[in-house]
Amino acid sequence: MMRPAMILAAALLAAMPVAAQEGEMLIIAHRGASAERPEHTLAAYERAIDQGADYIEPDLVATKDLVLISRHENELSGTTDVASREEFEDRRREKTVDGQKIAGWFAEDFTLAELLTLRAKERIPAIRPANARFDGLYQVATLADVVKLVRAKEAETGRRIGIYPELKHPGFLLQSAGIDLVDLLLRDFKALGITPADPVFIQSFEVAPLQRLRTRAPGFKQVLLVEPLGGPADEPSLRYAEMVTPTGLEEVAKYADAIGAYAGMILGPDGTPTSLVADAKAAGLAVHAWTIRPENEFLPPMLRTGDDPKGKGCGDMKLAAMLKAAGVAGVFSDGPLKGRSCPAN
């Protein structure tokens, strides 16, 4: 029997506005407000929520003791100070991850207690020097930390905030270290009380994890990530280019609810929409676009402001508007897209 306080909490949660209104384009905070804080830190997630993001996106890898943590990659030197820590010098390894040889320090070789001694840093300081001012301030966050933050902000703001986790290199981790990200995700969801009724999307560039999740937890919304080149690491015979044809999308729809597509697959060089959104919708799939970033470095020439690669203007908002006009249901963004205005010209 539920206690009265639990019943009240459940009722209040159900009464909260859902992330975005029906028909609006979802704003998915890519690794948090990563244009303004070091990515995948609680500070980045909280800032994104405060800026009005509908969903926050934690990339998930696992520790040696099977705790899900939020990092862009399982290799840690790009986003933490591990390379400067003498006590961990002997953990440096060379691994082949999804066909790419990488040297560094890997999350699956550390316990959570060890990782919590590290501090996060800005991944691209040359483009985001202001973010580097926050280097050394934040710990690595677990998935449980992220969910607790979301619930605290829901209570503070009175609105639902979604989570949009990505399983990073699940096939590699399963084969090389016996770590099953699908098992760990479902374990944590159960422990944290996350159900398909919550605003959740689960995403992956790989096929098998989504197929397994569709069988084991069919109510959760799932997203296959696609890009112009290559194919799923766990399906060497498949190419993303083939998977986004009308016939390929019909197959994807058997285990996914949406595709997360590189923006250049949705808009041509001149900004004209391709057929991808229409083809996906015909197969019953929504389309979410990645990734909108505010800096000139990441924008098409026609949307840049000035010549400084670090320069910012309204290009990200204009790109978001173009994608919305093309029919996408959501966009991944590094910077705030709500609460801003731009000159009409």
N, C-alpha and C positions, 0 to 999 in steps of 0.2 A: 504494500500500500504506500502511495506517495505521501510524504509529509506535506502539511499545508504550505510551508515555505517553498517546497519544490513545485507544488501545483501552481502557486502564484508566479514563480519564476518562469515556468513553462508557458503560462498564459501571456505574460509580458513579452516573452520572446516571440511567440506566435503573432502578437499584435504589432511587432515592429515592421516598418516598411521594408520590403525586400530590396536587395541590391538592384538599383535602377528601376525605373518604371517600365511596365510592359511596352515593348516596342522601341525603347531607347537603346542606344548603343552602349554596351558595357565598357567601362574603363577598368582595365586590369593593370594594376601597378606592378610593372616588370621588375622583380627582385626588390620591391618596395619603391620608394622615391629615390631611385638609384642615380638620378641626375643631381641629387642634392645631399645624399648621405652615402657612405660606403654600403654597397649592396648586401642584401640578405642579413642586415642587422635589425634588431628590434626598433632601433631609431629610424631606419629607413621605412619599415612597415608602418610605424605609427605616424610618421610624417605623411605618407601616402594616404592613410586613412583620414587624417585631418584635412587633406586636400580634396577629399570627396571621392576617392577611388571606390569602386563597387566591389572589387576583388583585389586581394594581394596574392602575389605569386612566389611561393617558396620552392626553389629547386631542392630536391632531396637526395642526399647520399647517406651512407651508414657508417657508423664507427665499428671498431673491432668487437665491441661488446653489444652490438646490434641496437644502437640508438639512432633514430633518424635525425639528421641535422640539416640545417639549411645552408647550403653552399652551392655556388655556381657549378663547380666541378668537384670530383673526388680528389683532384690534385689541389693542394692547399696553398702553395707558395704565392699564387697570384692574388689572393684575397686575405692572407693572414701574415703574421710576422714569423712563421715557422722557420724560414730559411736563416733567420738571424739568431735562432735559439740553439746554443751549443749543445744543450742536453738532448736535442733531437737530431743531431747531425747524422747519427748512425741509422736513422730511419729513412734516409734518402734512398730511393729506389728508381729503377728504370722499368717501365711497364708498357705494354702495347695495349692501348685502350681503343676498342673499335677500329683497329687497323692503324692507329697512329701511335708511334713510339714517343713516350713522354717520360722525362726525368723529373723527379721531385719528391714531394711528401704527400702521402695518400691517406685520406680519412680512415679507410678500412684497416690501416696499420696502427691506429691510435685508439685508446679507450676514450670515453667521453671525459673522464676526469683529466686526462692529459690535454685534450683539445680545449677544455675550459681554461687552461693556463695561457692559451694563445690570445692574441688580440687582432681584430679585423683591421684591414687597411683598404684604401681605394685601389681598385683594379686597374683603372686607366688614368693615372694622375696627370699625364701630359694633356689630356683633354678636359679633365675635371679637377684642376688643381685645388679648387675650393674644398672639395671633398676630402682632400688629403689632410686638411686641418683637423679632421676627426679621427685620423689614424691613431690606433692604440687605445681608443676609449671603450670599444664594445667587444663583448665576448661572442663566440659562436653560439647561435641559437638552435635549440632543438625544435622539432615540430610541435612538441607539447608547449614550449615557450610561446611559439607563434600563435597557437590556438588560444592560449590563456590571454595573450595580448588582445586578440580579436574580441574575445568575450568581454574583456574589461572595457574596450572601446565601444562595443555595442551597448553596454550598460550606460556608458557616459553620453553617447550620442543619440540613443534611441532608434538606431537604424541597423538593419542587418548588414553584415560585412562578409563577403564570401572569401573562401580560400581556393587557390587554383594550383595545387602542387604538381610539380613535374618530377617524374621518376628518371633520374640521371644514370645512364649506362647500366640499366638493370641486367641485361644479358651478360655483360662483362663481369659484374659483381657476383652474379650467380655462378658463373663458370670458374672464375678465378679464386673466389674467396668463399663460395658457398653461402653468400648472403642473398636472401630473397626479398627484394624490396616490396613485392606485392604482399607477402606475408606480414612484413613489418608495418606496412601502411594500414592494412586491415586490422592488425593487432592494436595499433595506436588509435585508429578511428573508434574501435570498440571501447578502449579504455577511456577515451576522451568524450564518449557519448555522441560522436558524429554519425549521422544517419543520412540516407539519401534525401530526406526532407530538408536538410540544410543546404545552403547555397555553396555547392562544391563542384568543381570540375577537376578531373584527374587527367593529366596529359603525359604523352611520351612520344618520342620519335620512333619507338619500336612497336611492333605489332603484338608479339606474344603476351606482354604484360596486360595490354588492353583486352585481349581475348580472354585471358584468365580472370581478370576483374569482372568482365561481363558475365562470366559463368558463376563466379563466387559471390559477387555483390552487384547484381544486375541493376539495381536502382540508381547507382551513381552515374552522373553524366561524365562521358569520356571524350577525349580529344586526341586525334592523331595529328602530330606535328609533321609538317612537310616543308621541303625547301627545293630550290630549283635543281640542284645536282644531287647525285648519290641516291641512297635508299636506306631502308631500315637496317641497322647493324645486325639484327637477328634474322633477317631475310635477304641473304646476298643476291638472290635471283630477282628481287623486286627493285624497281626504280620509282622514286617519288613521281617522276614525270608521267609514268604509266598509271600510277595510283590515283592521279588527279584527272584522268580522262573520265568521261561519263561511265564507261564500263568499270573502271577501277574504283570510282567513287561508290558505285553500288555495292562492291565488296567491302569497302571501308565501313559503309553504313551498317553492316552486320555486327560490328563491335564498337562503333563510335557514334557519338551524337553530333560531333562537329569536327572540322579540321582547323588546325592552327597553321596558317599559311604565311610565308614570307610576303611582305607587302608588294614586292616586285612581281609576284605571281598573280596579283589581283589587279594591279594597275600597270599599264604599259609605260614606256619611257616618256610619252607625252601626257600621261595622266588618264588616258582612256581606259575604261575597265576592260579586262579580258573576260572570257566566258566562264571563269572559274566559279564565281559566286552563283551564277545561274545554274551551272552544271551541278554544283554541290546541293543547292536547294532542290533541284529535280530529284536528287538521290535521297532527300530527306535529311541533309546535313546542313547545319549552320556553319558560318565561316568567321573565325577570329583572326585578325591580322597582327603579325609581329614584324618589327618592333619600331614604334615611333620614339625617336630620341630628339631632344631639342637642339642639340649642337649642329652647326653647319656640316661638320665632318660626316654626319650620318644622314644628311638630307640630300635629295636630288638637287642639282644645280638651280633649277627654277624656283626652289623654295628657300634658298639660303639668304641670309642677311649679311652683307659684307663679305670679306675675304678671309677673316680669321676662322680657322677650323674650330676654335672654341666658342666662336660667336653664336649668340642666340637671338632669335626674333620670334616670329609667329609661324615659322615653317612647320613646326610639329602640329599646331592647331589646324593649319590649312591641309596638311596631309590627312589628319584625322577626318576632316570634313569631306575630303575626296573619297576616302574609304567608306565613310558612312553613305555617301551618295551612291557608291558602287554596291551597297547592300550588305556590308559586313555587319555582323551582330555584336562584335566586340573588338577592341584593340588593346594590345599590350603597349604600355607607355612607360618610359623612364621618368617623365616629368609630368607636372599637373596639367590636366586638360580642362578641369572645371574651375569656375571662378575667375577665369581670365578673359580678357577682351583684346581684340586686335583691330587696328584701323581697317576700314572697309577696303581700302586700296592696298 
